[in-house]
Structure formats: structure tokens, C-alpha cells
Amino acid sequence: MTLTKEKAAFAAEQHETVTQFLKERGLDADEYYDTVVFAFLDCVISGKDNFKKRAYAAMDRAVAAV
């Protein structure tokens, strides 16, 4: 997975979305971070439109698949 400089900057700006998701869902970061961060990064790559909504849906699907 390769991010452009712009996408990497956006991912850094939006990283709180990952930690917020884990906290809201009551998930242990040590156990679930790797699972949800890849779903998060897929959403970063696909664009900014409705980002948080898409990211949450993708992370929910990733956790459900575990």
C-alpha cells in the first residue's frame, strides 16, 4: 500500500478517527489496531468524500471479519 504525500498527510490528520472508533466500540487497541488501520487506509486512498462514515463502516466490517 503506497500513499502519496497528500494522502499520507490526510491519513495523519484523520488518525484520530481510528482511535475514536476503537474507543467508541470498546475495542482494545493492542488487539484491534492492525485490523482497523488497514480498513482506514483503504478509505484514505479512495478519497475524502464522506470519509468518516466510510471509514467507520469499513472498520466495522474488518472487526466483524475477525
NUMARVEX-302695 format. One line per 5 residues: number of its first residue (from 1); for each residue x, y, z of C-alpha. Coordinates in Angstrom, 2 decimals, always signed. Layout:
<nodes>
NUM	X:Y:Z; ... $
</nodes>
This chain:
<nodes>
1	+0.00:+0.00:+0.00; +1.62:+3.23:-1.14; +0.31:+6.64:-0.16; +1.07:+9.89:-1.94; +2.38:+12.72:+0.22 $
6	-1.09:+14.25:+0.17; -2.78:+11.00:+1.20; -0.20:+10.41:+3.93; -0.83:+13.91:+5.30; -4.59:+13.31:+5.19 $
11	-4.15:+9.97:+6.99; -2.09:+11.67:+9.71; -4.73:+14.40:+10.09; -7.53:+11.83:+10.33; -5.76:+9.25:+12.52 $
16	-7.93:+10.27:+15.47; -10.75:+8.53:+13.57; -9.05:+5.19:+14.27; -8.53:+5.84:+17.97; -12.02:+7.28:+18.34 $
21	-13.52:+4.22:+16.61; -11.66:+1.82:+18.91; -12.70:+3.77:+22.00; -16.37:+4.09:+20.94; -16.58:+0.38:+20.16 $
26	-14.80:-0.61:+23.37; -12.08:-2.43:+21.46; -8.58:-2.99:+22.81; -6.12:-1.09:+20.62; -3.40:-3.72:+21.12 $
31	-5.72:-6.37:+19.73; -7.63:-4.50:+17.01; -5.46:-1.61:+15.80; -3.83:-3.56:+12.95; -7.21:-4.87:+11.85 $
36	-8.89:-1.49:+11.63; -5.98:+0.63:+10.42; -5.83:-1.19:+7.07; -9.53:-0.56:+6.52; -8.92:+3.07:+7.48 $
41	-6.04:+3.36:+4.99; -8.15:+1.86:+2.20; -10.62:+4.68:+2.82; -7.81:+7.25:+2.81; -6.75:+6.00:-0.62 $
46	-10.26:+6.08:-2.02; -10.90:+9.73:-1.16; -12.20:+12.34:+1.26; -15.92:+12.30:+0.41; -17.95:+11.08:+3.41 $
51	-14.64:+9.93:+4.86; -15.57:+9.31:+8.48; -18.78:+7.48:+7.58; -16.97:+5.25:+5.06; -14.06:+4.67:+7.43 $
56	-16.34:+3.61:+10.28; -18.26:+1.24:+8.01; -15.02:-0.30:+6.70; -13.58:-0.68:+10.19; -16.84:-2.26:+11.43 $
61	-16.63:-4.79:+8.59; -12.97:-5.52:+9.36; -13.70:-6.18:+13.03; -16.70:-8.36:+12.17; -14.49:-10.48:+9.91 $
66	-12.06:-11.28:+12.76 $
</nodes>
